[in-house]
């Protein structure tokens, strides 16, 4: 029988997962980039893409929370290394969009071809690293780093990870699904301004993620030098 203390613990754990991860994912900030990289697609394709990206995001988040530390140990990696590598990838994505090197889908090409190209981008780069970048993965791993010691606590942790990742995925789904409607209200000029600002912010976020990883690695190097 589930008791109220367990329910309260589960609710708190879910809030911890969502509160730590959702601000870093920031689907609202990624929406203009999603529109730019699916230019020329119809609304049905964008809706399908939003669903796929949400599902991929859910899987990546859940895997990072539950298995992230194990995978890092298996390959002898650390969170700072993930931050440096992930930050570099995010920087590359932001710079390419800012410099118009991403080559968004051209509105002049056939709609069916545009839809096909966009569907091929569902996982990379629309999910990874646009939606779930190195910073998000490192936060998710850190959230799941505190392993429970009892079966009940392990079950609560797993349920919290599933519900929390599901809520973040739902926010991605809703934001991307209705991004085109918001884009129409803002207008072409407004969307261009928002796109450039979003790309610059993505570039800055990538630099910040990589720098945090570099600082941690330098700190570890300094500690080893002292010993």
Residue frames as a rotation matrix with the C-alpha (Angstrom) as fourth column:
UNK 1
0.579 0.816 0.000 0.00
0.816 -0.579 0.000 0.00
0.000 0.000 -1.000 0.00
UNK 2
-0.295 -0.664 0.687 1.34
0.621 -0.680 -0.390 3.45
0.726 0.312 0.613 -0.92
UNK 3
0.170 0.287 -0.943 1.51
0.949 -0.305 0.078 5.77
-0.265 -0.908 -0.324 2.06
UNK 4
0.953 0.291 0.089 1.32
0.303 -0.929 -0.211 9.54
0.022 0.228 -0.973 2.13
UNK 5
0.446 -0.853 -0.271 5.02
-0.222 -0.398 0.890 9.95
-0.867 -0.337 -0.367 3.06
UNK 6
-0.338 -0.557 0.758 5.97
0.585 0.506 0.633 8.03
-0.737 0.658 0.155 -0.10
UNK 7
0.428 0.579 0.695 3.58
0.903 -0.302 -0.305 10.16
0.033 0.758 -0.652 -2.17
UNK 8
0.947 -0.123 -0.298 5.09
-0.047 -0.967 0.249 13.36
-0.319 -0.221 -0.922 -0.77
UNK 9
0.042 -0.994 0.102 8.58
-0.044 0.100 0.994 12.04
-0.998 -0.046 -0.040 -1.41
UNK 10
-0.175 -0.029 0.984 7.65
0.897 0.407 0.172 11.16
-0.406 0.913 -0.045 -4.99
UNK 11
0.790 0.538 0.294 6.12
0.610 -0.736 -0.293 14.61
0.059 0.411 -0.910 -5.56
UNK 12
0.719 -0.587 -0.373 9.22
-0.253 -0.720 0.646 16.31
-0.648 -0.370 -0.666 -4.19
UNK 13
-0.218 -0.834 0.507 11.48
0.278 0.445 0.851 14.16
-0.936 0.327 0.134 -6.35
UNK 14
0.174 0.359 0.917 9.46
0.978 0.046 -0.203 14.98
-0.115 0.932 -0.343 -9.48
UNK 15
0.979 0.192 -0.071 9.63
0.191 -0.981 -0.031 18.70
-0.076 0.017 -0.997 -8.72
UNK 16
0.320 -0.938 -0.131 13.40
-0.152 -0.188 0.970 18.36
-0.935 -0.290 -0.203 -8.25
UNK 17
-0.280 -0.410 0.868 13.82
0.721 0.507 0.472 16.73
-0.634 0.758 0.154 -11.65
UNK 18
0.432 0.541 0.722 11.59
0.885 -0.408 -0.223 19.24
0.174 0.735 -0.655 -13.47
UNK 19
0.961 -0.025 -0.277 12.96
0.080 -0.930 0.359 22.26
-0.266 -0.367 -0.891 -11.58
UNK 20
0.136 -0.990 -0.044 16.56
-0.026 -0.048 0.998 21.32
-0.990 -0.135 -0.033 -12.34
UNK 21
-0.487 -0.399 0.777 16.16
0.624 0.463 0.629 20.27
-0.611 0.791 0.023 -15.97
UNK 22
0.404 0.767 0.498 13.34
0.893 -0.212 -0.397 22.33
-0.199 0.605 -0.771 -17.54
UNK 23
0.800 -0.106 -0.591 15.07
-0.084 -0.994 0.066 25.75
-0.594 -0.003 -0.804 -17.19
UNK 24
-0.273 -0.961 -0.031 18.19
-0.265 0.044 0.963 24.30
-0.925 0.271 -0.267 -18.83
UNK 25
-0.343 0.238 0.909 16.21
0.805 0.573 0.154 22.72
-0.484 0.784 -0.388 -21.68
UNK 26
-0.401 0.207 -0.892 14.37
-0.106 -0.978 -0.180 26.04
-0.910 0.023 0.414 -22.27
UNK 27
-0.331 0.302 0.894 12.07
0.840 0.526 0.133 24.90
-0.430 0.795 -0.428 -25.13
UNK 28
0.742 0.622 -0.250 10.66
0.463 -0.745 -0.481 28.42
-0.485 0.241 -0.841 -25.57
UNK 29
0.287 -0.728 -0.622 14.13
-0.489 -0.670 0.559 29.73
-0.824 0.144 -0.548 -26.39
UNK 30
-0.683 -0.575 0.450 14.67
0.023 0.599 0.800 26.87
-0.730 0.557 -0.396 -28.87
UNK 31
0.226 0.899 0.375 11.35
0.487 0.229 -0.843 27.36
-0.844 0.373 -0.386 -30.69
UNK 32
0.663 0.012 -0.749 12.65
-0.518 -0.714 -0.470 30.00
-0.541 0.700 -0.467 -33.18
UNK 33
-0.446 -0.877 -0.178 15.56
-0.793 0.296 0.532 27.73
-0.414 0.378 -0.828 -34.08
UNK 34
-0.479 0.386 0.788 13.15
0.288 0.917 -0.274 24.83
-0.829 0.096 -0.551 -34.56
UNK 35
0.631 0.764 -0.135 11.11
0.166 -0.303 -0.939 26.95
-0.758 0.570 -0.318 -36.99
UNK 36
0.344 -0.579 -0.739 14.21
-0.832 -0.553 0.046 28.07
-0.435 0.599 -0.672 -38.88
UNK 37
-0.692 -0.710 0.132 15.49
-0.598 0.666 0.446 24.53
-0.404 0.230 -0.885 -39.29
UNK 38
-0.481 0.600 0.639 12.10
0.582 0.764 -0.280 23.28
-0.656 0.238 -0.716 -40.52
UNK 39
-0.278 0.341 -0.898 11.44
-0.485 -0.857 -0.175 26.12
-0.829 0.387 0.404 -42.96
UNK 40
-0.568 0.137 -0.811 9.28
-0.798 0.149 0.584 25.00
0.200 0.979 0.025 -45.88
UNK 41
-0.946 0.231 -0.226 7.58
0.270 0.949 -0.164 22.20
0.177 -0.216 -0.960 -43.92
UNK 42
-0.165 0.957 0.240 3.83
-0.144 -0.264 0.954 21.96
0.976 0.123 0.181 -43.52
UNK 43
-0.030 0.230 0.973 2.08
-0.944 -0.326 0.048 22.08
0.328 -0.917 0.227 -40.16
UNK 44
0.910 0.411 -0.058 1.47
-0.379 0.880 0.286 18.31
0.169 -0.238 0.957 -40.07
UNK 45
0.414 -0.841 -0.349 5.18
0.392 0.510 -0.765 17.58
0.822 0.180 0.541 -40.50
UNK 46
-0.395 -0.541 0.742 6.11
-0.421 -0.611 -0.670 20.08
0.816 -0.578 0.014 -37.79
UNK 47
0.395 0.614 0.683 3.59
-0.906 0.139 0.399 18.45
0.150 -0.777 0.612 -35.47
UNK 48
0.926 -0.112 -0.359 5.07
0.084 0.992 -0.095 15.02
0.367 0.058 0.928 -36.22
UNK 49
-0.002 -0.996 0.092 8.56
0.222 -0.090 -0.971 16.39
0.975 0.019 0.221 -35.64
UNK 50
-0.146 0.010 0.989 7.51
-0.809 -0.577 -0.113 17.94
0.570 -0.817 0.092 -32.33
UNK 51
0.828 0.502 0.251 6.20
-0.558 0.686 0.468 14.56
0.063 -0.527 0.848 -31.20
UNK 52
0.712 -0.611 -0.345 9.39
0.402 0.758 -0.513 12.75
0.575 0.226 0.786 -32.22
UNK 53
-0.213 -0.818 0.534 11.65
-0.099 -0.526 -0.845 15.35
0.972 -0.233 0.031 -30.62
UNK 54
0.197 0.375 0.906 9.63
-0.925 -0.234 0.298 15.15
0.324 -0.897 0.301 -27.40
UNK 55
0.983 0.182 -0.037 9.93
-0.166 0.950 0.264 11.35
0.083 -0.253 0.964 -27.35
UNK 56
0.361 -0.925 -0.114 13.66
0.466 0.285 -0.838 11.45
0.808 0.250 0.534 -28.11
UNK 57
-0.199 -0.406 0.892 14.14
-0.498 -0.742 -0.449 14.10
0.844 -0.533 -0.054 -25.42
UNK 58
0.633 0.519 0.574 12.24
-0.764 0.297 0.573 11.97
0.127 -0.801 0.585 -22.91
UNK 59
0.920 -0.294 -0.260 14.41
0.270 0.955 -0.125 8.94
0.285 0.045 0.958 -23.70
UNK 60
0.041 -0.966 0.254 17.67
0.282 -0.232 -0.931 10.91
0.958 0.110 0.263 -23.47
UNK 61
-0.075 -0.010 0.997 16.68
-0.766 -0.639 -0.064 12.53
0.638 -0.769 0.040 -20.18
UNK 62
0.827 0.453 0.333 15.47
-0.561 0.624 0.543 9.30
0.038 -0.636 0.770 -18.61
UNK 63
0.744 -0.610 -0.273 18.57
0.453 0.760 -0.465 7.44
0.491 0.222 0.842 -19.73
UNK 64
-0.121 -0.824 0.554 20.86
-0.025 -0.555 -0.831 10.20
0.992 -0.114 0.047 -18.45
UNK 65
0.181 0.260 0.949 19.16
-0.898 -0.349 0.267 10.28
0.400 -0.901 0.170 -15.04
UNK 66
0.865 0.318 0.389 19.03
-0.465 0.797 0.384 6.52
-0.188 -0.513 0.837 -14.51
UNK 67
0.808 -0.524 0.270 22.11
0.564 0.821 -0.095 5.31
-0.172 0.229 0.958 -16.39
UNK 68
0.853 -0.441 0.280 24.30
-0.179 -0.751 -0.636 8.39
0.491 0.492 -0.719 -16.88
UNK 69
0.415 -0.733 0.540 26.75
-0.884 -0.184 0.430 7.80
-0.216 -0.655 -0.724 -14.03
UNK 70
0.489 -0.198 0.849 27.06
0.028 0.977 0.211 4.11
-0.872 -0.079 0.484 -14.94
UNK 71
0.866 -0.136 0.482 27.86
0.497 0.117 -0.860 4.93
0.061 0.984 0.169 -18.58
UNK 72
0.718 -0.628 0.299 30.43
-0.552 -0.776 -0.306 7.54
0.424 0.054 -0.904 -17.57
UNK 73
0.314 -0.598 0.738 32.15
-0.720 0.357 0.595 5.07
-0.619 -0.718 -0.318 -15.25
UNK 74
0.704 0.025 0.710 32.06
0.295 0.899 -0.324 2.40
-0.647 0.437 0.625 -17.95
UNK 75
0.713 -0.413 0.566 33.99
0.559 -0.152 -0.815 4.62
0.423 0.898 0.123 -20.36
UNK 76
-0.063 -0.797 -0.601 36.11
0.986 -0.143 0.087 6.31
-0.155 -0.587 0.794 -17.69
UNK 77
-0.344 0.025 0.938 34.59
0.449 -0.873 0.188 9.74
0.824 0.486 0.290 -18.31
UNK 78
-0.634 0.164 -0.756 33.50
0.683 -0.339 -0.647 12.53
-0.362 -0.926 0.103 -15.98
UNK 79
0.456 0.887 -0.070 30.79
0.786 -0.438 -0.437 15.18
-0.418 0.144 -0.897 -16.07
UNK 80
0.245 -0.403 -0.882 33.32
-0.203 -0.911 0.360 17.97
-0.948 0.091 -0.305 -16.86
UNK 81
-0.816 -0.533 0.224 34.40
0.064 0.302 0.951 16.03
-0.575 0.790 -0.212 -19.95
UNK 82
-0.222 0.837 0.500 30.75
0.962 0.273 -0.029 15.77
-0.161 0.474 -0.866 -21.04
UNK 83
0.561 0.434 -0.705 30.38
0.416 -0.884 -0.213 19.52
-0.716 -0.174 -0.676 -20.45
UNK 84
-0.278 -0.749 -0.601 33.41
-0.294 -0.530 0.796 20.39
-0.915 0.398 -0.073 -22.58
UNK 85
-0.902 -0.062 0.427 32.38
0.340 0.509 0.791 18.11
-0.266 0.859 -0.438 -25.46
UNK 86
-0.012 0.987 0.158 28.70
0.982 0.042 -0.186 19.06
-0.190 0.153 -0.970 -25.25
UNK 87
0.368 0.094 -0.925 29.53
0.214 -0.977 -0.014 22.76
-0.905 -0.193 -0.380 -25.01
UNK 88
-0.670 -0.687 -0.280 31.67
-0.169 -0.227 0.959 22.53
-0.723 0.690 0.036 -28.13
UNK 89
-0.699 0.484 0.527 28.82
0.715 0.499 0.490 20.90
-0.026 0.719 -0.695 -30.08
UNK 90
0.354 0.865 -0.355 26.34
0.841 -0.461 -0.285 23.54
-0.410 -0.198 -0.890 -28.88
UNK 91
-0.020 -0.467 -0.884 28.78
-0.068 -0.881 0.467 26.30
-0.997 0.070 -0.015 -29.85
UNK 92
-0.911 -0.359 0.202 29.09
0.139 0.195 0.971 24.82
-0.388 0.913 -0.128 -33.33
UNK 93
-0.265 0.900 0.346 25.31
0.964 0.246 0.098 24.67
0.004 0.359 -0.933 -33.73
UNK 94
0.478 0.457 -0.751 24.80
0.554 -0.819 -0.146 28.25
-0.682 -0.347 -0.644 -32.51
UNK 95
-0.316 -0.695 -0.645 27.60
-0.156 -0.633 0.758 29.60
-0.936 0.340 0.091 -34.71
UNK 96
-0.857 0.010 0.515 26.33
0.473 0.412 0.779 27.80
-0.204 0.911 -0.358 -37.82
UNK 97
0.147 0.979 0.139 22.84
0.988 -0.140 -0.060 29.23
-0.040 0.146 -0.989 -37.38
UNK 98
0.434 -0.031 -0.900 24.18
0.298 -0.938 0.176 32.68
-0.850 -0.345 -0.398 -36.54
UNK 99
-0.459 -0.720 -0.521 26.41
-0.344 -0.397 0.851 32.62
-0.819 0.570 -0.065 -39.62
UNK 100
0.445 0.760 -0.474 23.69
-0.781 0.071 -0.620 31.07
-0.437 0.647 0.625 -41.84
UNK 101
-0.530 -0.699 -0.480 25.77
-0.836 0.527 0.156 27.90
0.144 0.484 -0.863 -42.31
UNK 102
-0.543 0.382 0.748 23.09
-0.252 0.775 -0.579 25.56
-0.801 -0.503 -0.325 -41.05
UNK 103
-0.912 0.216 -0.349 21.29
-0.354 0.016 0.935 25.95
0.207 0.976 0.062 -44.38
UNK 104
-0.452 0.831 0.324 17.69
-0.272 0.217 -0.938 25.82
-0.850 -0.511 0.128 -43.19
UNK 105
-0.349 0.381 0.857 15.24
0.765 0.643 0.026 24.13
-0.541 0.665 -0.515 -45.54
UNK 106
-0.978 -0.086 -0.190 14.64
-0.040 -0.816 0.577 26.41
-0.205 0.572 0.795 -48.51
UNK 107
-0.202 0.978 -0.060 11.05
-0.163 -0.094 -0.982 27.53
-0.966 -0.188 0.179 -48.97
UNK 108
0.004 0.181 -0.984 11.50
-0.959 -0.276 -0.055 27.24
-0.282 0.944 0.172 -52.76
UNK 109
-0.900 -0.354 -0.254 12.09
-0.415 0.873 0.255 23.48
0.131 0.335 -0.933 -52.80
UNK 110
-0.231 0.844 -0.484 9.28
-0.186 0.450 0.874 20.97
0.955 0.292 0.054 -53.12
UNK 111
0.187 0.390 0.902 7.21
-0.926 -0.236 0.294 20.66
0.327 -0.890 0.317 -49.93
UNK 112
0.969 0.182 -0.164 7.52
-0.137 0.958 0.251 16.87
0.203 -0.220 0.954 -49.90
UNK 113
0.256 -0.954 -0.158 11.30
0.469 0.265 -0.842 17.15
0.845 0.141 0.515 -50.15
UNK 114
-0.269 -0.301 0.915 11.35
-0.534 -0.744 -0.402 19.76
0.801 -0.597 0.040 -47.39
UNK 115
0.618 0.579 0.532 9.31
-0.770 0.312 0.556 17.47
0.156 -0.754 0.639 -45.14
UNK 116
0.864 -0.329 -0.380 11.65
0.267 0.941 -0.208 14.55
0.426 0.079 0.901 -45.88
UNK 117
-0.117 -0.954 0.274 14.76
0.180 -0.292 -0.939 16.60
0.977 -0.060 0.206 -45.07
UNK 118
-0.077 0.150 0.986 13.22
-0.823 -0.567 0.022 17.85
0.562 -0.810 0.167 -41.83
UNK 119
0.885 0.454 0.106 12.25
-0.438 0.731 0.523 14.35
0.160 -0.509 0.846 -40.69
UNK 120
0.526 -0.777 -0.347 15.86
0.481 0.608 -0.631 13.30
0.701 0.165 0.694 -41.21
UNK 121
-0.418 -0.678 0.605 16.87
-0.112 -0.622 -0.775 15.99
0.902 -0.392 0.184 -38.71
UNK 122
0.585 0.807 0.082 14.51
-0.163 0.017 0.987 14.79
0.794 -0.591 0.142 -35.98
UNK 123
0.778 -0.337 -0.530 17.22
0.628 0.441 0.641 13.33
0.017 -0.832 0.555 -33.76
UNK 124
-0.155 -0.861 -0.485 20.27
0.616 -0.467 0.634 15.28
-0.772 -0.200 0.603 -34.93
UNK 125
-0.777 -0.629 -0.032 20.41
0.343 -0.380 -0.859 18.21
0.528 -0.678 0.511 -34.68
UNK 126
-0.109 0.802 0.587 16.82
-0.299 -0.590 0.750 19.02
0.948 -0.094 0.305 -33.61
UNK 127
0.881 0.380 -0.281 16.87
0.126 0.385 0.914 16.81
0.455 -0.841 0.291 -30.50
UNK 128
0.576 -0.786 -0.225 20.60
0.447 0.073 0.891 16.57
-0.684 -0.614 0.394 -29.88
UNK 129
-0.618 -0.356 -0.701 22.08
0.778 -0.149 -0.611 19.13
0.113 -0.923 0.369 -29.40
UNK 130
-0.566 0.379 0.732 19.37
-0.005 -0.889 0.457 21.76
0.824 0.255 0.506 -30.07
UNK 131
0.456 0.849 0.268 16.88
-0.363 -0.097 0.927 20.58
0.812 -0.520 0.264 -27.44
UNK 132
0.978 -0.208 0.024 18.99
0.079 0.476 0.876 18.28
-0.194 -0.854 0.482 -25.24
UNK 133
0.553 -0.832 0.047 22.54
-0.391 -0.308 -0.867 19.63
0.736 0.461 -0.496 -25.19
UNK 134
-0.190 -0.761 -0.620 25.60
0.326 0.547 -0.771 18.74
0.926 -0.348 0.145 -23.16
UNK 135
-0.787 -0.071 0.613 24.54
-0.464 -0.586 -0.664 21.02
0.406 -0.807 0.428 -20.33
UNK 136
0.244 0.953 0.178 21.15
-0.923 0.172 0.346 19.35
0.299 -0.249 0.921 -20.05
UNK 137
0.529 -0.090 -0.844 22.73
-0.014 0.993 -0.116 15.89
0.849 0.073 0.524 -20.05
UNK 138
-0.571 -0.808 -0.145 25.25
0.183 0.047 -0.982 16.86
0.800 -0.587 0.121 -17.36
UNK 139
-0.536 0.471 0.700 22.45
-0.818 -0.496 -0.292 18.28
0.210 -0.729 0.651 -15.18
UNK 140
0.540 0.787 -0.297 20.37
-0.707 0.616 0.348 15.14
0.457 0.022 0.889 -15.68
UNK 141
0.136 -0.583 -0.801 23.32
0.242 0.803 -0.544 12.94
0.961 -0.120 0.250 -14.72
UNK 142
-0.819 -0.461 0.342 23.92
-0.161 -0.388 -0.908 15.06
0.551 -0.798 0.243 -11.63
UNK 143
-0.073 0.883 0.464 20.24
-0.962 -0.186 0.202 14.75
0.265 -0.432 0.862 -10.65
UNK 144
0.803 0.436 -0.407 20.47
-0.384 0.900 0.208 10.97
0.457 -0.011 0.890 -10.85
UNK 145
-0.127 -0.973 -0.191 23.88
-0.347 0.224 -0.911 10.75
0.929 -0.049 -0.366 -9.16
UNK 146
-0.540 -0.014 0.842 22.43
-0.841 0.032 -0.539 10.25
-0.019 -0.999 -0.030 -5.66
UNK 147
-0.449 0.322 -0.833 21.62
-0.237 0.856 0.459 6.57
0.861 0.404 -0.308 -5.68
UNK 148
0.341 0.670 0.659 18.97
-0.884 -0.009 0.467 5.26
0.319 -0.742 0.590 -3.31
UNK 149
-0.711 -0.698 0.090 19.84
-0.666 0.625 -0.407 2.43
0.228 -0.350 -0.909 -0.92
UNK 150
-0.540 0.600 0.590 16.40
-0.131 0.632 -0.764 0.87
-0.831 -0.490 -0.262 -0.38
UNK 151
-0.714 0.321 0.623 14.05
0.689 0.480 0.542 -0.76
-0.125 0.816 -0.564 -2.88
UNK 152
0.357 0.911 -0.207 11.29
0.863 -0.406 -0.300 1.74
-0.357 -0.071 -0.931 -2.06
UNK 153
0.280 -0.331 -0.901 13.60
-0.073 -0.943 0.324 4.70
-0.957 -0.025 -0.289 -2.58
UNK 154
-0.801 -0.580 0.150 14.90
0.059 0.172 0.983 3.23
-0.596 0.796 -0.104 -5.84
UNK 155
-0.322 0.781 0.535 11.32
0.943 0.312 0.113 2.82
-0.079 0.541 -0.837 -7.08
UNK 156
0.592 0.519 -0.617 10.47
0.529 -0.827 -0.189 6.39
-0.608 -0.215 -0.764 -6.12
UNK 157
-0.183 -0.758 -0.625 13.62
-0.188 -0.598 0.780 7.64
-0.965 0.260 -0.033 -7.85
UNK 158
-0.853 -0.125 0.507 12.79
0.416 0.426 0.803 5.73
-0.317 0.896 -0.311 -11.04
UNK 159
0.091 0.972 0.218 9.17
0.990 -0.064 -0.127 6.95
-0.109 0.228 -0.968 -11.04
UNK 160
0.487 0.028 -0.873 10.28
0.233 -0.967 0.099 10.53
-0.842 -0.252 -0.478 -10.40
UNK 161
-0.603 -0.771 -0.205 12.75
-0.076 -0.201 0.977 10.31
-0.794 0.605 0.063 -13.28
UNK 162
-0.669 0.407 0.622 10.06
0.740 0.436 0.512 8.96
-0.063 0.803 -0.593 -15.61
UNK 163
0.420 0.894 -0.154 7.41
0.883 -0.442 -0.157 11.52
-0.209 -0.070 -0.975 -14.60
UNK 164
0.287 -0.389 -0.876 9.89
0.099 -0.897 0.431 14.41
-0.953 -0.210 -0.219 -14.54
UNK 165
-0.796 -0.603 0.053 11.37
0.068 -0.003 0.998 13.55
-0.601 0.798 0.044 -17.95
UNK 166
-0.379 0.750 0.543 7.82
0.925 0.320 0.203 13.09
-0.021 0.579 -0.815 -19.26
UNK 167
0.566 0.592 -0.573 6.78
0.617 -0.766 -0.182 16.56
-0.547 -0.251 -0.799 -18.11
UNK 168
-0.171 -0.707 -0.687 9.85
-0.188 -0.661 0.727 18.12
-0.967 0.253 -0.020 -19.73
UNK 169
-0.872 -0.125 0.473 9.12
0.387 0.417 0.823 16.19
-0.300 0.900 -0.315 -22.93
UNK 170
0.087 0.983 0.160 5.51
0.980 -0.055 -0.192 17.40
-0.180 0.173 -0.968 -22.83
UNK 171
0.435 0.010 -0.900 6.68
0.154 -0.986 0.064 21.02
-0.887 -0.167 -0.430 -22.56
UNK 172
-0.678 -0.710 -0.189 8.91
-0.146 -0.122 0.982 20.47
-0.721 0.693 -0.021 -25.61
UNK 173
-0.609 0.520 0.599 6.00
0.780 0.531 0.331 18.93
-0.146 0.668 -0.729 -27.52
UNK 174
0.429 0.872 -0.238 3.59
0.818 -0.486 -0.306 21.78
-0.383 -0.063 -0.922 -26.80
UNK 175
0.192 -0.426 -0.884 6.15
-0.059 -0.904 0.423 24.52
-0.980 -0.029 -0.199 -27.43
UNK 176
-0.813 -0.580 -0.047 7.37
-0.107 0.070 0.992 23.16
-0.572 0.811 -0.119 -30.78
UNK 177
-0.463 0.708 0.533 3.90
0.856 0.513 0.061 22.09
-0.230 0.485 -0.844 -31.91
UNK 178
0.620 0.783 -0.042 2.50
0.762 -0.614 -0.207 25.62
-0.188 0.097 -0.977 -31.58
UNK 179
-0.238 -0.808 -0.540 5.68
0.496 -0.579 0.648 27.52
-0.835 -0.114 0.538 -32.45
UNK 180
-0.735 -0.038 0.677 4.44
0.667 -0.221 0.712 28.22
0.122 0.975 0.188 -35.99
UNK 181
0.347 0.931 0.117 1.26
0.843 -0.364 0.397 29.86
0.412 -0.039 -0.910 -34.69
UNK 182
0.557 -0.238 -0.796 3.31
0.500 -0.669 0.550 32.17
-0.663 -0.704 -0.253 -32.48
UNK 183
-0.523 -0.843 0.128 5.70
0.571 -0.234 0.787 32.81
-0.633 0.485 0.603 -35.35
UNK 184
-0.248 0.518 0.819 2.86
0.873 -0.247 0.421 34.05
0.420 0.819 -0.391 -37.57
UNK 185
0.767 0.593 -0.243 1.83
0.636 -0.653 0.412 36.59
0.086 -0.471 -0.878 -34.94
UNK 186
0.226 -0.774 -0.592 5.37
0.417 -0.472 0.777 37.88
-0.880 -0.423 0.216 -34.50
UNK 187
0.932 0.146 -0.332 5.86
-0.230 -0.471 -0.852 38.24
-0.280 0.870 -0.406 -38.27
UNK 188
0.755 -0.650 0.089 8.89
0.521 0.511 -0.684 37.61
0.399 0.563 0.724 -40.53
UNK 189
0.165 -0.723 0.671 10.95
-0.227 -0.690 -0.688 40.55
0.960 -0.039 -0.278 -39.26
UNK 190
0.429 0.064 0.901 10.27
-0.896 -0.097 0.434 39.72
0.115 -0.993 0.016 -35.63
UNK 191
0.975 -0.049 0.218 11.14
0.013 0.986 0.165 36.07
-0.223 -0.158 0.962 -36.22
UNK 192
0.526 -0.837 0.150 14.42
0.350 0.052 -0.935 37.05
0.775 0.544 0.320 -37.85
UNK 193
0.060 -0.471 0.880 15.35
-0.681 -0.664 -0.309 39.16
0.730 -0.581 -0.361 -34.84
UNK 194
0.625 0.249 0.740 14.31
-0.749 0.458 0.479 36.43
-0.220 -0.853 0.473 -32.40
UNK 195
0.958 -0.281 -0.060 16.20
0.235 0.888 -0.396 33.80
0.164 0.365 0.916 -34.43
UNK 196
0.228 -0.931 0.285 19.46
0.040 -0.284 -0.958 35.78
0.973 0.230 -0.027 -34.38
UNK 197
0.053 -0.166 0.985 19.15
-0.914 -0.405 -0.019 36.48
0.402 -0.899 -0.173 -30.68
UNK 198
0.845 0.322 0.427 18.34
-0.476 0.817 0.326 32.82
-0.243 -0.479 0.843 -29.97
UNK 199
0.778 -0.614 -0.136 21.31
0.346 0.598 -0.723 31.64
0.525 0.515 0.677 -32.03
UNK 200
-0.023 -0.803 0.595 23.61
-0.350 -0.551 -0.757 34.05
0.936 -0.226 -0.268 -30.17
UNK 201
0.302 0.205 0.931 22.25
-0.953 0.037 0.302 32.85
0.028 -0.978 0.206 -26.82
UNK 202
0.999 0.031 0.019 22.83
-0.030 0.999 -0.044 29.23
-0.020 0.044 0.999 -27.88
UNK 203
0.377 -0.925 0.052 26.42
0.221 0.036 -0.975 30.14
0.899 0.379 0.218 -28.74
UNK 204
-0.116 -0.392 0.913 26.87
-0.746 -0.572 -0.340 31.84
0.656 -0.720 -0.226 -25.35
UNK 205
0.679 0.432 0.593 25.31
-0.718 0.556 0.418 28.89
-0.150 -0.710 0.688 -23.55
UNK 206
0.892 -0.388 -0.231 27.68
0.235 0.836 -0.496 26.54
0.385 0.389 0.837 -25.35
UNK 207
-0.015 -0.925 0.380 30.68
-0.120 -0.376 -0.919 28.64
0.993 -0.059 -0.105 -24.30
UNK 208
0.072 0.112 0.991 29.39
-0.952 -0.288 0.102 28.65
0.297 -0.951 0.086 -20.72
UNK 209
0.942 0.298 0.156 28.91
-0.328 0.913 0.241 24.88
-0.070 -0.278 0.958 -20.66
UNK 210
0.610 -0.773 -0.173 32.37
0.389 0.482 -0.785 24.25
0.690 0.411 0.595 -22.08
UNK 211
-0.102 -0.682 0.724 33.98
-0.402 -0.638 -0.657 26.78
0.910 -0.358 -0.210 -19.72
UNK 212
0.485 0.339 0.806 32.38
-0.874 0.152 0.462 25.17
0.034 -0.928 0.370 -16.67
UNK 213
0.990 -0.136 -0.048 33.82
0.132 0.989 -0.072 21.85
0.057 0.065 0.996 -17.80
UNK 214
0.288 -0.940 0.183 37.26
0.259 -0.107 -0.960 23.36
0.922 0.324 0.213 -18.39
UNK 215
0.033 -0.241 0.970 37.25
-0.788 -0.603 -0.124 25.00
0.615 -0.760 -0.210 -14.94
UNK 216
0.799 0.315 0.512 36.33
-0.576 0.647 0.499 21.70
-0.174 -0.694 0.699 -13.29
UNK 217
0.845 -0.527 -0.093 39.07
0.420 0.761 -0.494 19.87
0.331 0.379 0.864 -15.18
UNK 218
0.055 -0.842 0.536 41.62
-0.078 -0.539 -0.839 22.54
0.995 0.005 -0.095 -14.29
UNK 219
0.313 0.135 0.940 40.53
-0.911 -0.237 0.338 22.30
0.268 -0.962 0.048 -10.65
UNK 220
0.982 0.044 0.182 41.00
-0.090 0.962 0.256 18.53
-0.164 -0.268 0.949 -10.71
UNK 221
0.531 -0.844 0.075 44.41
0.436 0.197 -0.878 19.00
0.726 0.499 0.472 -12.34
UNK 222
0.030 -0.502 0.864 45.40
-0.556 -0.727 -0.403 21.48
0.831 -0.468 -0.301 -9.62
UNK 223
0.660 0.274 0.699 44.33
-0.746 0.344 0.570 19.06
-0.085 -0.898 0.432 -6.87
UNK 224
0.935 -0.355 -0.014 46.39
0.346 0.918 -0.194 16.27
0.081 0.177 0.981 -8.41
UNK 225
0.273 -0.878 0.393 49.38
0.146 -0.366 -0.919 18.61
0.951 0.308 0.028 -8.67
UNK 226
0.231 -0.136 0.963 49.13
-0.849 -0.512 0.131 19.47
0.475 -0.848 -0.233 -4.98
UNK 227
0.814 0.104 0.571 49.14
-0.421 0.783 0.457 15.78
-0.400 -0.613 0.682 -4.07
